[in-house]
Amino acid sequence: MTQLANAKAIITGGAMGIGLATTKRLLKEDCQVTIWDINEKAMEQARRELAPWEGSVFFHLCDISDEKQVNHCAKQAEREMGRVDILINNAGMVVPGRFCQHEPSVRVKETSVNLLAMYYTIYAFLPGMYERNFGHIVNISSGAGLVGMPDLSTYCAAKWAVYGLTESLRFEAMVDGKNGVHFSSVHPGILKHGMFEGSKLNVFGEIMIPRVNNHDGVARVIVDKALKKNRYIVKYPKTLHLGTLSRGLMPDRMMNRVMLLAGIGDSMKHWSGGKK
């Protein structure tokens, strides 16, 4: 198990939701944490909530889809903390609806935040981790990075890519003999609150894949399983393993039918997360 005391971490989208909950857990582990977020109001609220850890937490407004901003903020973080041992790529956005309901430029922006931004952040910090042969990159994928969902085509595409990106980087580190540099992908289920508020499956679907009650549940597995135990792939709740198992055992046509019976077709019908 990895000890986290005195580790230096960056969390993108760290001012609210999973990012803020993870920040709190890392601060309790005696880490220093730098929060990057684009939401000024959320950042000010986070400052107030994290006031007891003043001196151990740093705040920077950063649009992670902008490579220049990422590079600038990366240099700031290294000046303030000395180095970066942990990078948690958590920031994300969702634009639900049928694929042709939005222009391609909207889909490109969604992909930029959910996937392409990780190219910038990883490129900024991975060389230093390689040089020290020490570090851990945690990429937040999704349950939607395991199975496709209607009205979430671009989101699913990015989260599937995050899964593959993380695995490929892990293999590269193994081949290069950098066994002190670790990579984890985390796949949360549908959260009741926050970005996916209002979305849900039917009764059968809720039993099969129960929604996640709070952000701290995801933060707990990020810290305890991904970071401390170096789990390669973390699925939360554990019932998400059923999707992978079913895909291996069932014909694709049957798998699709089961998902439709679970209410996947109407899962975003009452979505209200974008109003927050």
Secondary structure, 3 states (H helix, E strand, C coil): CCCCCCCEEEEECCCCHHHHHHHHHHHHCCCEEEEEECCHHHHHHHHHHCHHHECCEEEEECCCCCHHHHHHHHHHHHHHHCCCCEEEECCCCCCCCCHHHCCHHHHHHHHHHHHHHHHHHHHHHHHHHHHHCCEEEEEECCHHHCCCCCCCHHHHHHHHHHHHHHHHHHHHHHHCCCCCEEEEEEEECCECCCCCCCCCCCHHHHHHCCCECCHHHHHHHHHHHHHCCCCCEEEECHHHHHHHHHHHHCCHHHHHHHHHHCCHHHCCCCCCHHHC
